[in-house]
Structure formats: C-alpha cells, structure tokens
Amino acid sequence: MENTEQFLEQLQLDKNITLDDIPNIDLYMDQVIQLFESKYSGTKRNEDDKILTKTMINNYAKGKLFFPINNKKYSRDHLLLISIIYQLKGTISINDIKHVLEKLNEKIVKENFRLDLLYTSFLALVEQNVNQFRRDFRELVSGTTEEIQHFEDEDSDYLEKVLLISSLSYMSNLYRRAVERLVDDIHREE
C-alpha cells in the first residue's frame, strides 16, 4: 500500500468531542446535532451520511440510553453520554449500549457522579488507542506487502487490499467479541 501516512491522516483518527468543545450552557437538539456534525463531518464515508439526527437522539431518549432532559435542552452530561453512544454504536447494539450505560446514568442522577472525569479518562485512552492503531496499521501494511510478494500477479495492488481488508476485519471481529463478552459480564453482575 502506497502512502500509508496519508491514508492514516484521511481517517481523521484524532476527531473527538472534547470538554472544551462543549459550551457551559444547555443546548437544544439542533445545536447538539450541529456540534456533532461540525466535529465529525470529516469522518463520514459518504457526503450524504448523517453523524447524528433528531430521530437518533429521540430513539436514544426513548430507549433510556441517557437520563431525561429538562425543558428540551441537553446538558453537558447529556452531550458526553451522546458522544459515548456515538462511539459505541459502531460496535454493539443499542440494547447492549443501554445495559452498559444504565448504571452510569443512575450514578449521574442519584450520586452527582462527575461524568466529565470519566470522559477525560476515556479521551486519554482514545489517544493511546489511536497511537496504537497507527503503529499496528503500519505493521499490518508492511506484513501485507511482504505476503503479496509471494504472488506474481498483475493485480497485486488489488490482492494486497483484499488481504489488508480481510486482516483488519478479522481484528475488528476479535475486538467486537471482547466487547460483547464484557457487556455480558455487566449483565451477569446485575
């Protein structure tokens, strides 16, 4: 694969909503959507894709993925939870997300839990994850390039991409299975 660094930059792996991105006032739904669109628009696969919609947010609320809002406004904690949901929904089901966040929502409402501190830790881990992914991806590309040299085929660029896609998909499945096992552990603990 040519120009691995350019490929990694195009993925915009460092795009996340930070605490500094969130204003100190409660937001209406349209403002929440605008915040997410402005931060994550570069990560869309297709131009027409939506990062977050009113329907999504309403479904999260109906599904009790976050505690009830006040006066049609979303607090800082709501935005942090929606950001976490945004990250989780690519890997696990909405039902699993509900189970994962259920106790966290209770802690926020009943114990005045500082979600911003947990979110800061989440972002620190995300930064480590991104750095690890960059290293792993470079190594995987290098290994794929080595493997493809065993083939003397005019379509070697295509075959290299097939190998890379297959390998990345396999790794993704391993991580998803680990996540599902952890979700199941939360179920059992309840």
Contacts in CASP RR format, 6 or more apart in sequence:
PFRMAT RR
TARGET T0000
AUTHOR 0000-0000-0000
METHOD contacts of the structure
MODEL  1
MENTEQFLEQLQLDKNITLDDIPNIDLYMDQVIQLFESKYSGTKRNEDDK
ILTKTMINNYAKGKLFFPINNKKYSRDHLLLISIIYQLKGTISINDIKHV
LEKLNEKIVKENFRLDLLYTSFLALVEQNVNQFRRDFRELVSGTTEEIQH
FEDEDSDYLEKVLLISSLSYMSNLYRRAVERLVDDIHREE
1 7 0 8 1.000
1 141 0 8 1.000
1 144 0 8 1.000
1 145 0 8 1.000
1 160 0 8 1.000
1 161 0 8 1.000
1 164 0 8 1.000
4 137 0 8 1.000
4 138 0 8 1.000
4 141 0 8 1.000
8 134 0 8 1.000
8 137 0 8 1.000
11 43 0 8 1.000
12 42 0 8 1.000
12 43 0 8 1.000
13 130 0 8 1.000
13 133 0 8 1.000
13 134 0 8 1.000
14 127 0 8 1.000
14 130 0 8 1.000
15 39 0 8 1.000
15 40 0 8 1.000
15 42 0 8 1.000
15 43 0 8 1.000
16 39 0 8 1.000
16 83 0 8 1.000
16 123 0 8 1.000
16 126 0 8 1.000
17 35 0 8 1.000
17 36 0 8 1.000
17 39 0 8 1.000
17 79 0 8 1.000
17 83 0 8 1.000
18 123 0 8 1.000
19 116 0 8 1.000
19 119 0 8 1.000
19 120 0 8 1.000
21 35 0 8 1.000
21 39 0 8 1.000
22 35 0 8 1.000
22 76 0 8 1.000
22 79 0 8 1.000
22 80 0 8 1.000
24 76 0 8 1.000
26 70 0 8 1.000
26 71 0 8 1.000
26 73 0 8 1.000
26 74 0 8 1.000
26 75 0 8 1.000
26 76 0 8 1.000
27 35 0 8 1.000
27 73 0 8 1.000
27 74 0 8 1.000
27 79 0 8 1.000
28 72 0 8 1.000
28 73 0 8 1.000
28 74 0 8 1.000
29 54 0 8 1.000
29 57 0 8 1.000
29 72 0 8 1.000
29 74 0 8 1.000
32 52 0 8 1.000
32 57 0 8 1.000
32 74 0 8 1.000
32 78 0 8 1.000
32 79 0 8 1.000
32 82 0 8 1.000
33 51 0 8 1.000
33 52 0 8 1.000
33 53 0 8 1.000
33 54 0 8 1.000
33 57 0 8 1.000
35 79 0 8 1.000
36 51 0 8 1.000
36 52 0 8 1.000
36 82 0 8 1.000
36 83 0 8 1.000
36 86 0 8 1.000
37 50 0 8 1.000
37 51 0 8 1.000
37 52 0 8 1.000
40 51 0 8 1.000
40 86 0 8 1.000
41 51 0 8 1.000
43 51 0 8 1.000
44 51 0 8 1.000
50 56 0 8 1.000
51 86 0 8 1.000
52 82 0 8 1.000
52 86 0 8 1.000
57 82 0 8 1.000
59 94 0 8 1.000
60 66 0 8 1.000
60 82 0 8 1.000
60 85 0 8 1.000
60 94 0 8 1.000
61 68 0 8 1.000
61 69 0 8 1.000
63 94 0 8 1.000
63 98 0 8 1.000
64 98 0 8 1.000
64 102 0 8 1.000
64 105 0 8 1.000
65 81 0 8 1.000
65 85 0 8 1.000
65 94 0 8 1.000
65 97 0 8 1.000
65 98 0 8 1.000
65 101 0 8 1.000
65 105 0 8 1.000
66 78 0 8 1.000
66 81 0 8 1.000
66 82 0 8 1.000
66 85 0 8 1.000
66 101 0 8 1.000
66 105 0 8 1.000
67 77 0 8 1.000
67 78 0 8 1.000
67 105 0 8 1.000
67 108 0 8 1.000
67 109 0 8 1.000
69 75 0 8 1.000
69 78 0 8 1.000
74 82 0 8 1.000
76 116 0 8 1.000
77 108 0 8 1.000
77 115 0 8 1.000
77 116 0 8 1.000
80 115 0 8 1.000
80 116 0 8 1.000
80 119 0 8 1.000
81 101 0 8 1.000
81 104 0 8 1.000
81 105 0 8 1.000
81 115 0 8 1.000
83 119 0 8 1.000
84 101 0 8 1.000
84 119 0 8 1.000
84 122 0 8 1.000
85 97 0 8 1.000
85 101 0 8 1.000
88 96 0 8 1.000
88 97 0 8 1.000
88 100 0 8 1.000
89 97 0 8 1.000
91 175 0 8 1.000
91 176 0 8 1.000
91 179 0 8 1.000
92 100 0 8 1.000
92 176 0 8 1.000
92 179 0 8 1.000
92 180 0 8 1.000
92 183 0 8 1.000
96 180 0 8 1.000
96 183 0 8 1.000
99 183 0 8 1.000
99 186 0 8 1.000
99 187 0 8 1.000
99 190 0 8 1.000
100 183 0 8 1.000
100 186 0 8 1.000
102 190 0 8 1.000
103 186 0 8 1.000
103 190 0 8 1.000
104 113 0 8 1.000
104 115 0 8 1.000
104 118 0 8 1.000
107 113 0 8 1.000
108 115 0 8 1.000
140 164 0 8 1.000
140 167 0 8 1.000
140 168 0 8 1.000
141 164 0 8 1.000
144 160 0 8 1.000
144 163 0 8 1.000
144 164 0 8 1.000
144 167 0 8 1.000
145 160 0 8 1.000
147 163 0 8 1.000
148 156 0 8 1.000
148 159 0 8 1.000
148 160 0 8 1.000
148 163 0 8 1.000
151 159 0 8 1.000
153 159 0 8 1.000
END
